[in-house]
């Protein structure tokens, strides 16, 4: 599990969804990759962003960069 800024931990699935979002995948692509519905992806994303206090995908990308989730370029 990954601790959020407010002490709440991200579930493994929430972290997976954020990692894929940060790497530029759409909700539809993530849905296909993880074999779960787009609605479920949106729920995981919303919960994770709330736990971390994020408002935008830019916040997610910044977080992913700090966590080392982005590929070297």
N, C-alpha and C positions, 0 to 999 in steps of 0.2 A: 504494500500500500504506500501511497505517496501523500505525505502530510500537506495540507493546504495552508494558506497564509493565516487562517483563523483557527488553526488547530484541528480542523476536521480532516479526515483522511479521504483521499480519492480511492475509489474501488479500482481494481485492476482494469475493469472494462472502461471506466471513466477515463483513466490514464491512457488506455489504448486509443480511445476516440479522440482525445485531445492531441495525442501524438500524430495521428493520421490527419487531423485538421491542420495542425501546424506544418505538416509536410505537403499541404496544398490539395488534399483530397476533398472532394465534395461529399455532402451527406449521402448522396446516392451511391458514390463509389465506396464509401466506408460501409454502407449497408450491404453491398454486394460482397465486399471482402470479408466482413465478419458474419455474414449470413443472418442478419437481423434486420428488422424493418427500419425504414427511414425515421418513422415516428420514435422508435426506440433509440436511435442514434441521437435525435433531437433531445430526448429526455436525458440521456447520459451527458450530453454536452451541457445542457442547462444546469443539471445538478453539479457538475464539476465546476462550471464557471461561477455558480453561486458560492460554492465552498471556497473557491480561490478569490472571490471578490472581483472577477473579471467582467467587463462589459462588452468587449469586442474580440474578434479573431486576432487582431494585432496583439492584444494582451496574451492570448494563447501562444502566439509565435514567440514573443519575448520570453515567456516562461519556458517554452520548449528549448530555446537557445541556452538558457541558464542551466537547464537539466541535461543538456547534451543530447537531446532527442533529434536534432537536425543533422543531416548528412554533411560531411565536410565538402566544401566547394572549391 
